[in-house]
Amino acid sequence: MTEWSQHMLKRTVRRSCQLSAKSEAKDLQTSCGLQISTTTMCRELHGMGFHGRAAVFKPYITKCNAKCRMQWCKACQH
C-alpha cells in the first residue's frame, strides 16, 4: 500500500470506527477507487495500531437488585 492509501484508510476508520473490515474495504473502493482485500486491510490496520475489540456485556442493575445490594452494604458496613 502507498502512503496515500494508508492515509485514506486511517481517515475512513477514524470517521466510522464501528464498521467491519469488509464494509471498510467497500467504502475505500467506492470513495477512493482502491482495490484492497480485507486481509490486507486488517494487516495494515493492525500495523497502524487499530485493533478490533468487542464491548463487554454489563447487565443492568434492577431496582430489586439495587435494593438488596444497599441492604447488604448497610449490614456489612462495620
PDB file of N, CA, C and O in Angstrom, chain B, residues numbered from 101:
ATOM      1  N   MET B 101       0.836  -1.186   0.000  1.00  0.00           N
ATOM      2  CA  MET B 101       0.000   0.000   0.000  1.00  0.00           C
ATOM      3  C   MET B 101       0.872   1.237   0.000  1.00  0.00           C
ATOM      4  O   MET B 101       1.937   1.259   0.618  1.00  0.00           O
ATOM      5  N   THR B 102       0.426   2.246  -0.682  1.00  0.00           N
ATOM      6  CA  THR B 102       1.156   3.506  -0.717  1.00  0.00           C
ATOM      7  C   THR B 102       0.831   4.334   0.527  1.00  0.00           C
ATOM      8  O   THR B 102      -0.104   4.021   1.264  1.00  0.00           O
ATOM      9  N   GLU B 103       1.598   5.373   0.746  1.00  0.00           N
ATOM     10  CA  GLU B 103       1.352   6.246   1.902  1.00  0.00           C
ATOM     11  C   GLU B 103      -0.011   6.916   1.797  1.00  0.00           C
ATOM     12  O   GLU B 103      -0.702   7.089   2.801  1.00  0.00           O
ATOM     13  N   TRP B 104      -0.396   7.293   0.577  1.00  0.00           N
ATOM     14  CA  TRP B 104      -1.685   7.942   0.379  1.00  0.00           C
ATOM     15  C   TRP B 104      -2.831   7.000   0.727  1.00  0.00           C
ATOM     16  O   TRP B 104      -3.795   7.398   1.380  1.00  0.00           O
ATOM     17  N   SER B 105      -2.719   5.736   0.283  1.00  0.00           N
ATOM     18  CA  SER B 105      -3.789   4.783   0.576  1.00  0.00           C
ATOM     19  C   SER B 105      -3.844   4.464   2.067  1.00  0.00           C
ATOM     20  O   SER B 105      -4.931   4.259   2.608  1.00  0.00           O
ATOM     21  N   GLN B 106      -2.689   4.419   2.746  1.00  0.00           N
ATOM     22  CA  GLN B 106      -2.680   4.226   4.195  1.00  0.00           C
ATOM     23  C   GLN B 106      -3.331   5.407   4.903  1.00  0.00           C
ATOM     24  O   GLN B 106      -4.064   5.232   5.876  1.00  0.00           O
ATOM     25  N   HIS B 107      -3.060   6.598   4.411  1.00  0.00           N
ATOM     26  CA  HIS B 107      -3.669   7.804   4.985  1.00  0.00           C
ATOM     27  C   HIS B 107      -5.188   7.773   4.817  1.00  0.00           C
ATOM     28  O   HIS B 107      -5.926   8.095   5.748  1.00  0.00           O
ATOM     29  N   MET B 108      -5.647   7.388   3.640  1.00  0.00           N
ATOM     30  CA  MET B 108      -7.083   7.320   3.390  1.00  0.00           C
ATOM     31  C   MET B 108      -7.733   6.230   4.241  1.00  0.00           C
ATOM     32  O   MET B 108      -8.853   6.408   4.721  1.00  0.00           O
ATOM     33  N   LEU B 109      -7.046   5.109   4.431  1.00  0.00           N
ATOM     34  CA  LEU B 109      -7.562   4.027   5.261  1.00  0.00           C
ATOM     35  C   LEU B 109      -7.706   4.487   6.711  1.00  0.00           C
ATOM     36  O   LEU B 109      -8.728   4.239   7.350  1.00  0.00           O
ATOM     37  N   LYS B 110      -6.688   5.149   7.217  1.00  0.00           N
ATOM     38  CA  LYS B 110      -6.730   5.647   8.595  1.00  0.00           C
ATOM     39  C   LYS B 110      -7.849   6.670   8.759  1.00  0.00           C
ATOM     40  O   LYS B 110      -8.534   6.693   9.782  1.00  0.00           O
ATOM     41  N   ARG B 111      -8.027   7.500   7.763  1.00  0.00           N
ATOM     42  CA  ARG B 111      -9.061   8.529   7.822  1.00  0.00           C
ATOM     43  C   ARG B 111     -10.468   7.932   7.837  1.00  0.00           C
ATOM     44  O   ARG B 111     -11.332   8.376   8.593  1.00  0.00           O
ATOM     45  N   THR B 112     -10.686   6.929   7.002  1.00  0.00           N
ATOM     46  CA  THR B 112     -12.016   6.320   6.958  1.00  0.00           C
ATOM     47  C   THR B 112     -12.308   5.529   8.226  1.00  0.00           C
ATOM     48  O   THR B 112     -13.453   5.486   8.676  1.00  0.00           O
ATOM     49  N   VAL B 113     -11.300   4.908   8.803  1.00  0.00           N
ATOM     50  CA  VAL B 113     -11.506   4.135  10.031  1.00  0.00           C
ATOM     51  C   VAL B 113     -11.822   5.070  11.188  1.00  0.00           C
ATOM     52  O   VAL B 113     -12.691   4.763  12.003  1.00  0.00           O
ATOM     53  N   ARG B 114     -11.151   6.180  11.275  1.00  0.00           N
ATOM     54  CA  ARG B 114     -11.423   7.135  12.355  1.00  0.00           C
ATOM     55  C   ARG B 114     -12.805   7.755  12.222  1.00  0.00           C
ATOM     56  O   ARG B 114     -13.449   8.067  13.224  1.00  0.00           O
ATOM     57  N   ARG B 115     -13.258   7.934  10.994  1.00  0.00           N
ATOM     58  CA  ARG B 115     -14.574   8.515  10.768  1.00  0.00           C
ATOM     59  C   ARG B 115     -15.697   7.564  11.166  1.00  0.00           C
ATOM     60  O   ARG B 115     -16.699   7.987  11.745  1.00  0.00           O
ATOM     61  N   SER B 116     -15.532   6.298  10.860  1.00  0.00           N
ATOM     62  CA  SER B 116     -16.575   5.312  11.154  1.00  0.00           C
ATOM     63  C   SER B 116     -15.923   4.132  11.852  1.00  0.00           C
ATOM     64  O   SER B 116     -15.561   3.149  11.205  1.00  0.00           O
ATOM     65  N   CYS B 117     -15.771   4.221  13.160  1.00  0.00           N
ATOM     66  CA  CYS B 117     -14.969   3.256  13.905  1.00  0.00           C
ATOM     67  C   CYS B 117     -15.692   1.947  14.200  1.00  0.00           C
ATOM     68  O   CYS B 117     -15.067   1.021  14.717  1.00  0.00           O
ATOM     69  N   GLN B 118     -16.965   1.833  13.897  1.00  0.00           N
ATOM     70  CA  GLN B 118     -17.686   0.612  14.244  1.00  0.00           C
ATOM     71  C   GLN B 118     -18.020  -0.253  13.043  1.00  0.00           C
ATOM     72  O   GLN B 118     -18.846  -1.159  13.155  1.00  0.00           O
ATOM     73  N   LEU B 119     -17.416  -0.007  11.927  1.00  0.00           N
ATOM     74  CA  LEU B 119     -17.694  -0.806  10.741  1.00  0.00           C
ATOM     75  C   LEU B 119     -16.752  -2.003  10.663  1.00  0.00           C
ATOM     76  O   LEU B 119     -15.667  -1.982  11.243  1.00  0.00           O
ATOM     77  N   SER B 120     -17.160  -3.031   9.957  1.00  0.00           N
ATOM     78  CA  SER B 120     -16.331  -4.216   9.786  1.00  0.00           C
ATOM     79  C   SER B 120     -15.302  -3.970   8.687  1.00  0.00           C
ATOM     80  O   SER B 120     -15.366  -2.979   7.961  1.00  0.00           O
ATOM     81  N   ALA B 121     -14.357  -4.893   8.585  1.00  0.00           N
ATOM     82  CA  ALA B 121     -13.303  -4.758   7.579  1.00  0.00           C
ATOM     83  C   ALA B 121     -13.873  -4.838   6.167  1.00  0.00           C
ATOM     84  O   ALA B 121     -13.398  -4.149   5.264  1.00  0.00           O
ATOM     85  N   LYS B 122     -14.889  -5.679   5.975  1.00  0.00           N
ATOM     86  CA  LYS B 122     -15.487  -5.797   4.638  1.00  0.00           C
ATOM     87  C   LYS B 122     -16.163  -4.504   4.221  1.00  0.00           C
ATOM     88  O   LYS B 122     -16.012  -4.062   3.082  1.00  0.00           O
ATOM     89  N   SER B 123     -16.905  -3.896   5.133  1.00  0.00           N
ATOM     90  CA  SER B 123     -17.584  -2.648   4.785  1.00  0.00           C
ATOM     91  C   SER B 123     -16.584  -1.514   4.610  1.00  0.00           C
ATOM     92  O   SER B 123     -16.800  -0.623   3.789  1.00  0.00           O
ATOM     93  N   GLU B 124     -15.497  -1.535   5.367  1.00  0.00           N
ATOM     94  CA  GLU B 124     -14.455  -0.524   5.180  1.00  0.00           C
ATOM     95  C   GLU B 124     -13.789  -0.684   3.823  1.00  0.00           C
ATOM     96  O   GLU B 124     -13.489   0.310   3.161  1.00  0.00           O
ATOM     97  N   ALA B 125     -13.552  -1.922   3.400  1.00  0.00           N
ATOM     98  CA  ALA B 125     -12.942  -2.172   2.094  1.00  0.00           C
ATOM     99  C   ALA B 125     -13.858  -1.676   0.981  1.00  0.00           C
ATOM    100  O   ALA B 125     -13.393  -1.071   0.015  1.00  0.00           O
ATOM    101  N   LYS B 126     -15.158  -1.930   1.114  1.00  0.00           N
ATOM    102  CA  LYS B 126     -16.108  -1.441   0.106  1.00  0.00           C
ATOM    103  C   LYS B 126     -16.142   0.078   0.093  1.00  0.00           C
ATOM    104  O   LYS B 126     -16.240   0.688  -0.972  1.00  0.00           O
ATOM    105  N   ASP B 127     -16.063   0.690   1.263  1.00  0.00           N
ATOM    106  CA  ASP B 127     -16.071   2.150   1.350  1.00  0.00           C
ATOM    107  C   ASP B 127     -14.849   2.742   0.663  1.00  0.00           C
ATOM    108  O   ASP B 127     -14.961   3.739  -0.050  1.00  0.00           O
ATOM    109  N   LEU B 128     -13.686   2.137   0.871  1.00  0.00           N
ATOM    110  CA  LEU B 128     -12.472   2.616   0.205  1.00  0.00           C
ATOM    111  C   LEU B 128     -12.549   2.408  -1.304  1.00  0.00           C
ATOM    112  O   LEU B 128     -12.078   3.248  -2.072  1.00  0.00           O
ATOM    113  N   GLN B 129     -13.134   1.304  -1.727  1.00  0.00           N
ATOM    114  CA  GLN B 129     -13.246   1.041  -3.155  1.00  0.00           C
ATOM    115  C   GLN B 129     -14.143   2.059  -3.839  1.00  0.00           C
ATOM    116  O   GLN B 129     -13.850   2.504  -4.949  1.00  0.00           O
ATOM    117  N   THR B 130     -15.236   2.429  -3.180  1.00  0.00           N
ATOM    118  CA  THR B 130     -16.162   3.375  -3.807  1.00  0.00           C
ATOM    119  C   THR B 130     -15.658   4.810  -3.717  1.00  0.00           C
ATOM    120  O   THR B 130     -15.788   5.567  -4.679  1.00  0.00           O
ATOM    121  N   SER B 131     -15.090   5.194  -2.590  1.00  0.00           N
ATOM    122  CA  SER B 131     -14.693   6.595  -2.416  1.00  0.00           C
ATOM    123  C   SER B 131     -13.356   6.920  -3.071  1.00  0.00           C
ATOM    124  O   SER B 131     -13.201   7.994  -3.653  1.00  0.00           O
ATOM    125  N   CYS B 132     -12.393   6.015  -2.987  1.00  0.00           N
ATOM    126  CA  CYS B 132     -11.044   6.316  -3.465  1.00  0.00           C
ATOM    127  C   CYS B 132     -10.626   5.521  -4.690  1.00  0.00           C
ATOM    128  O   CYS B 132      -9.623   5.839  -5.328  1.00  0.00           O
ATOM    129  N   GLY B 133     -11.381   4.500  -5.017  1.00  0.00           N
ATOM    130  CA  GLY B 133     -11.016   3.675  -6.161  1.00  0.00           C
ATOM    131  C   GLY B 133      -9.912   2.680  -5.845  1.00  0.00           C
ATOM    132  O   GLY B 133      -9.279   2.167  -6.768  1.00  0.00           O
ATOM    133  N   LEU B 134      -9.658   2.388  -4.580  1.00  0.00           N
ATOM    134  CA  LEU B 134      -8.625   1.431  -4.193  1.00  0.00           C
ATOM    135  C   LEU B 134      -9.179   0.018  -4.208  1.00  0.00           C
ATOM    136  O   LEU B 134     -10.270  -0.229  -3.695  1.00  0.00           O
ATOM    137  N   GLN B 135      -8.440  -0.902  -4.789  1.00  0.00           N
ATOM    138  CA  GLN B 135      -8.805  -2.315  -4.744  1.00  0.00           C
ATOM    139  C   GLN B 135      -7.953  -2.945  -3.654  1.00  0.00           C
ATOM    140  O   GLN B 135      -6.752  -3.145  -3.836  1.00  0.00           O
ATOM    141  N   ILE B 136      -8.578  -3.262  -2.510  1.00  0.00           N
ATOM    142  CA  ILE B 136      -7.845  -3.777  -1.367  1.00  0.00           C
ATOM    143  C   ILE B 136      -8.630  -4.939  -0.771  1.00  0.00           C
ATOM    144  O   ILE B 136      -9.854  -4.880  -0.655  1.00  0.00           O
ATOM    145  N   SER B 137      -7.914  -5.993  -0.396  1.00  0.00           N
ATOM    146  CA  SER B 137      -8.587  -7.142   0.212  1.00  0.00           C
ATOM    147  C   SER B 137      -8.768  -6.898   1.708  1.00  0.00           C
ATOM    148  O   SER B 137      -8.116  -6.035   2.297  1.00  0.00           O
ATOM    149  N   THR B 138      -9.660  -7.670   2.303  1.00  0.00           N
ATOM    150  CA  THR B 138      -9.930  -7.476   3.732  1.00  0.00           C
ATOM    151  C   THR B 138      -8.738  -7.909   4.583  1.00  0.00           C
ATOM    152  O   THR B 138      -8.484  -7.318   5.632  1.00  0.00           O
ATOM    153  N   THR B 139      -8.007  -8.929   4.148  1.00  0.00           N
ATOM    154  CA  THR B 139      -6.837  -9.360   4.925  1.00  0.00           C
ATOM    155  C   THR B 139      -5.739  -8.311   4.890  1.00  0.00           C
ATOM    156  O   THR B 139      -5.086  -8.061   5.903  1.00  0.00           O
ATOM    157  N   THR B 140      -5.532  -7.698   3.737  1.00  0.00           N
ATOM    158  CA  THR B 140      -4.548  -6.624   3.640  1.00  0.00           C
ATOM    159  C   THR B 140      -4.964  -5.447   4.505  1.00  0.00           C
ATOM    160  O   THR B 140      -4.134  -4.827   5.171  1.00  0.00           O
ATOM    161  N   MET B 141      -6.255  -5.145   4.489  1.00  0.00           N
ATOM    162  CA  MET B 141      -6.757  -4.047   5.294  1.00  0.00           C
ATOM    163  C   MET B 141      -6.559  -4.326   6.778  1.00  0.00           C
ATOM    164  O   MET B 141      -6.118  -3.448   7.519  1.00  0.00           O
ATOM    165  N   CYS B 142      -6.877  -5.527   7.213  1.00  0.00           N
ATOM    166  CA  CYS B 142      -6.694  -5.883   8.628  1.00  0.00           C
ATOM    167  C   CYS B 142      -5.233  -5.808   9.020  1.00  0.00           C
ATOM    168  O   CYS B 142      -4.901  -5.309  10.095  1.00  0.00           O
ATOM    169  N   ARG B 143      -4.354  -6.304   8.153  1.00  0.00           N
ATOM    170  CA  ARG B 143      -2.916  -6.264   8.439  1.00  0.00           C
ATOM    171  C   ARG B 143      -2.425  -4.833   8.550  1.00  0.00           C
ATOM    172  O   ARG B 143      -1.650  -4.515   9.452  1.00  0.00           O
ATOM    173  N   GLU B 144      -2.859  -3.972   7.654  1.00  0.00           N
ATOM    174  CA  GLU B 144      -2.449  -2.567   7.696  1.00  0.00           C
ATOM    175  C   GLU B 144      -3.002  -1.859   8.936  1.00  0.00           C
ATOM    176  O   GLU B 144      -2.305  -1.060   9.562  1.00  0.00           O
ATOM    177  N   LEU B 145      -4.258  -2.156   9.287  1.00  0.00           N
ATOM    178  CA  LEU B 145      -4.853  -1.527  10.465  1.00  0.00           C
ATOM    179  C   LEU B 145      -4.147  -1.971  11.751  1.00  0.00           C
ATOM    180  O   LEU B 145      -3.956  -1.167  12.663  1.00  0.00           O
ATOM    181  N   HIS B 146      -3.761  -3.245  11.824  1.00  0.00           N
ATOM    182  CA  HIS B 146      -3.015  -3.713  12.987  1.00  0.00           C
ATOM    183  C   HIS B 146      -1.667  -3.011  13.071  1.00  0.00           C
ATOM    184  O   HIS B 146      -1.203  -2.668  14.158  1.00  0.00           O
ATOM    185  N   GLY B 147      -1.045  -2.800  11.918  1.00  0.00           N
ATOM    186  CA  GLY B 147       0.233  -2.092  11.886  1.00  0.00           C
ATOM    187  C   GLY B 147       0.101  -0.636  12.322  1.00  0.00           C
ATOM    188  O   GLY B 147       1.037  -0.069  12.887  1.00  0.00           O
ATOM    189  N   MET B 148      -1.052  -0.033  12.063  1.00  0.00           N
ATOM    190  CA  MET B 148      -1.301   1.355  12.460  1.00  0.00           C
ATOM    191  C   MET B 148      -1.718   1.482  13.918  1.00  0.00           C
ATOM    192  O   MET B 148      -1.780   2.589  14.454  1.00  0.00           O
ATOM    193  N   GLY B 149      -2.007   0.341  14.568  1.00  0.00           N
ATOM    194  CA  GLY B 149      -2.400   0.394  15.966  1.00  0.00           C
ATOM    195  C   GLY B 149      -3.890   0.268  16.207  1.00  0.00           C
ATOM    196  O   GLY B 149      -4.346   0.442  17.337  1.00  0.00           O
ATOM    197  N   PHE B 150      -4.663  -0.031  15.166  1.00  0.00           N
ATOM    198  CA  PHE B 150      -6.097  -0.243  15.320  1.00  0.00           C
ATOM    199  C   PHE B 150      -6.349  -1.735  15.514  1.00  0.00           C
ATOM    200  O   PHE B 150      -5.915  -2.556  14.706  1.00  0.00           O
ATOM    201  N   HIS B 151      -7.049  -2.077  16.585  1.00  0.00           N
ATOM    202  CA  HIS B 151      -7.371  -3.469  16.871  1.00  0.00           C
ATOM    203  C   HIS B 151      -8.855  -3.568  17.173  1.00  0.00           C
ATOM    204  O   HIS B 151      -9.411  -2.728  17.880  1.00  0.00           O
ATOM    205  N   GLY B 152      -9.494  -4.595  16.636  1.00  0.00           N
ATOM    206  CA  GLY B 152     -10.924  -4.799  16.871  1.00  0.00           C
ATOM    207  C   GLY B 152     -11.175  -5.322  18.271  1.00  0.00           C
ATOM    208  O   GLY B 152     -10.541  -6.283  18.707  1.00  0.00           O
ATOM    209  N   ARG B 153     -12.066  -4.711  18.949  1.00  0.00           N
ATOM    210  CA  ARG B 153     -12.422  -5.136  20.300  1.00  0.00           C
ATOM    211  C   ARG B 153     -13.935  -5.233  20.393  1.00  0.00           C
ATOM    212  O   ARG B 153     -14.658  -4.419  19.819  1.00  0.00           O
ATOM    213  N   ALA B 154     -14.395  -6.220  21.109  1.00  0.00           N
ATOM    214  CA  ALA B 154     -15.828  -6.361  21.365  1.00  0.00           C
ATOM    215  C   ALA B 154     -16.116  -5.809  22.753  1.00  0.00           C
ATOM    216  O   ALA B 154     -15.373  -6.082  23.697  1.00  0.00           O
ATOM    217  N   ALA B 155     -17.165  -5.052  22.883  1.00  0.00           N
ATOM    218  CA  ALA B 155     -17.524  -4.478  24.173  1.00  0.00           C
ATOM    219  C   ALA B 155     -17.998  -5.577  25.119  1.00  0.00           C
ATOM    220  O   ALA B 155     -18.672  -6.520  24.706  1.00  0.00           O
ATOM    221  N   VAL B 156     -17.640  -5.443  26.380  1.00  0.00           N
ATOM    222  CA  VAL B 156     -18.040  -6.410  27.386  1.00  0.00           C
ATOM    223  C   VAL B 156     -19.476  -6.130  27.788  1.00  0.00           C
ATOM    224  O   VAL B 156     -19.853  -4.982  28.023  1.00  0.00           O
ATOM    225  N   PHE B 157     -20.269  -7.179  27.866  1.00  0.00           N
ATOM    226  CA  PHE B 157     -21.668  -7.039  28.244  1.00  0.00           C
ATOM    227  C   PHE B 157     -21.766  -6.815  29.744  1.00  0.00           C
ATOM    228  O   PHE B 157     -21.222  -7.595  30.525  1.00  0.00           O
ATOM    229  N   LYS B 158     -22.445  -5.769  30.146  1.00  0.00           N
ATOM    230  CA  LYS B 158     -22.691  -5.489  31.552  1.00  0.00           C
ATOM    231  C   LYS B 158     -24.192  -5.473  31.775  1.00  0.00           C
ATOM    232  O   LYS B 158     -24.897  -4.655  31.185  1.00  0.00           O
ATOM    233  N   PRO B 159     -24.684  -6.361  32.617  1.00  0.00           N
ATOM    234  CA  PRO B 159     -26.130  -6.388  32.843  1.00  0.00           C
ATOM    235  C   PRO B 159     -26.583  -5.152  33.620  1.00  0.00           C
ATOM    236  O   PRO B 159     -25.844  -4.621  34.450  1.00  0.00           O
ATOM    237  N   TYR B 160     -27.781  -4.714  33.346  1.00  0.00           N
ATOM    238  CA  TYR B 160     -28.338  -3.572  34.056  1.00  0.00           C
ATOM    239  C   TYR B 160     -28.698  -3.973  35.484  1.00  0.00           C
ATOM    240  O   TYR B 160     -29.057  -5.122  35.744  1.00  0.00           O
ATOM    241  N   ILE B 161     -28.600  -3.024  36.400  1.00  0.00           N
ATOM    242  CA  ILE B 161     -28.968  -3.290  37.787  1.00  0.00           C
ATOM    243  C   ILE B 161     -30.447  -2.988  37.945  1.00  0.00           C
ATOM    244  O   ILE B 161     -30.885  -1.860  37.716  1.00  0.00           O
ATOM    245  N   THR B 162     -31.209  -3.988  38.335  1.00  0.00           N
ATOM    246  CA  THR B 162     -32.639  -3.798  38.528  1.00  0.00           C
ATOM    247  C   THR B 162     -32.886  -3.101  39.862  1.00  0.00           C
ATOM    248  O   THR B 162     -31.997  -3.046  40.711  1.00  0.00           O
ATOM    249  N   LYS B 163     -34.067  -2.582  40.042  1.00  0.00           N
ATOM    250  CA  LYS B 163     -34.406  -1.906  41.296  1.00  0.00           C
ATOM    251  C   LYS B 163     -34.329  -2.867  42.468  1.00  0.00           C
ATOM    252  O   LYS B 163     -33.861  -2.503  43.546  1.00  0.00           O
ATOM    253  N   CYS B 164     -34.788  -4.097  42.258  1.00  0.00           N
ATOM    254  CA  CYS B 164     -34.748  -5.111  43.314  1.00  0.00           C
ATOM    255  C   CYS B 164     -33.297  -5.433  43.683  1.00  0.00           C
ATOM    256  O   CYS B 164     -32.961  -5.535  44.862  1.00  0.00           O
ATOM    257  N   ASN B 165     -32.445  -5.591  42.674  1.00  0.00           N
ATOM    258  CA  ASN B 165     -31.046  -5.901  42.921  1.00  0.00           C
ATOM    259  C   ASN B 165     -30.343  -4.734  43.625  1.00  0.00           C
ATOM    260  O   ASN B 165     -29.528  -4.955  44.521  1.00  0.00           O
ATOM    261  N   ALA B 166     -30.650  -3.509  43.229  1.00  0.00           N
ATOM    262  CA  ALA B 166     -30.053  -2.339  43.868  1.00  0.00           C
ATOM    263  C   ALA B 166     -30.470  -2.256  45.333  1.00  0.00           C
ATOM    264  O   ALA B 166     -29.663  -1.904  46.194  1.00  0.00           O
ATOM    265  N   LYS B 167     -31.719  -2.578  45.612  1.00  0.00           N
ATOM    266  CA  LYS B 167     -32.221  -2.543  46.987  1.00  0.00           C
ATOM    267  C   LYS B 167     -31.517  -3.604  47.837  1.00  0.00           C
ATOM    268  O   LYS B 167     -31.115  -3.335  48.969  1.00  0.00           O
ATOM    269  N   CYS B 168     -31.373  -4.803  47.286  1.00  0.00           N
ATOM    270  CA  CYS B 168     -30.691  -5.876  48.002  1.00  0.00           C
ATOM    271  C   CYS B 168     -29.226  -5.544  48.241  1.00  0.00           C
ATOM    272  O   CYS B 168     -28.687  -5.848  49.305  1.00  0.00           O
ATOM    273  N   ARG B 169     -28.582  -4.930  47.272  1.00  0.00           N
ATOM    274  CA  ARG B 169     -27.180  -4.539  47.427  1.00  0.00           C
ATOM    275  C   ARG B 169     -27.018  -3.480  48.505  1.00  0.00           C
ATOM    276  O   ARG B 169     -26.064  -3.523  49.281  1.00  0.00           O
ATOM    277  N   MET B 170     -27.948  -2.527  48.557  1.00  0.00           N
ATOM    278  CA  MET B 170     -27.889  -1.477  49.571  1.00  0.00           C
ATOM    279  C   MET B 170     -28.088  -2.068  50.968  1.00  0.00           C
ATOM    280  O   MET B 170     -27.416  -1.666  51.917  1.00  0.00           O
ATOM    281  N   GLN B 171     -29.000  -3.011  51.089  1.00  0.00           N
ATOM    282  CA  GLN B 171     -29.215  -3.676  52.372  1.00  0.00           C
ATOM    283  C   GLN B 171     -27.957  -4.433  52.800  1.00  0.00           C
ATOM    284  O   GLN B 171     -27.559  -4.381  53.964  1.00  0.00           O
ATOM    285  N   TRP B 172     -27.346  -5.124  51.869  1.00  0.00           N
ATOM    286  CA  TRP B 172     -26.121  -5.865  52.181  1.00  0.00           C
ATOM    287  C   TRP B 172     -24.994  -4.930  52.592  1.00  0.00           C
ATOM    288  O   TRP B 172     -24.253  -5.225  53.529  1.00  0.00           O
ATOM    289  N   CYS B 173     -24.857  -3.790  51.890  1.00  0.00           N
ATOM    290  CA  CYS B 173     -23.812  -2.811  52.225  1.00  0.00           C
ATOM    291  C   CYS B 173     -24.011  -2.241  53.623  1.00  0.00           C
ATOM    292  O   CYS B 173     -23.054  -2.099  54.385  1.00  0.00           O
ATOM    293  N   LYS B 174     -25.251  -1.918  53.956  1.00  0.00           N
ATOM    294  CA  LYS B 174     -25.532  -1.375  55.276  1.00  0.00           C
ATOM    295  C   LYS B 174     -25.314  -2.416  56.359  1.00  0.00           C
ATOM    296  O   LYS B 174     -24.856  -2.080  57.451  1.00  0.00           O
ATOM    297  N   ALA B 175     -25.636  -3.686  56.076  1.00  0.00           N
ATOM    298  CA  ALA B 175     -25.433  -4.746  57.063  1.00  0.00           C
ATOM    299  C   ALA B 175     -23.947  -5.033  57.287  1.00  0.00           C
ATOM    300  O   ALA B 175     -23.543  -5.367  58.401  1.00  0.00           O
ATOM    301  N   CYS B 176     -23.141  -4.905  56.249  1.00  0.00           N
ATOM    302  CA  CYS B 176     -21.707  -5.223  56.347  1.00  0.00           C
ATOM    303  C   CYS B 176     -20.847  -3.977  56.500  1.00  0.00           C
ATOM    304  O   CYS B 176     -19.638  -4.042  56.281  1.00  0.00           O
ATOM    305  N   GLN B 177     -21.417  -2.885  56.857  1.00  0.00           N
ATOM    306  CA  GLN B 177     -20.703  -1.616  56.941  1.00  0.00           C
ATOM    307  C   GLN B 177     -19.574  -1.659  57.977  1.00  0.00           C
ATOM    308  O   GLN B 177     -18.488  -1.134  57.733  1.00  0.00           O
ATOM    309  N   HIS B 178     -19.826  -2.275  59.114  1.00  0.00           N
ATOM    310  CA  HIS B 178     -18.828  -2.258  60.186  1.00  0.00           C
ATOM    311  C   HIS B 178     -18.169  -3.596  60.285  1.00  0.00           C
ATOM    312  O   HIS B 178     -17.295  -3.792  61.129  1.00  0.00           O
TER     313      HIS B 178
END
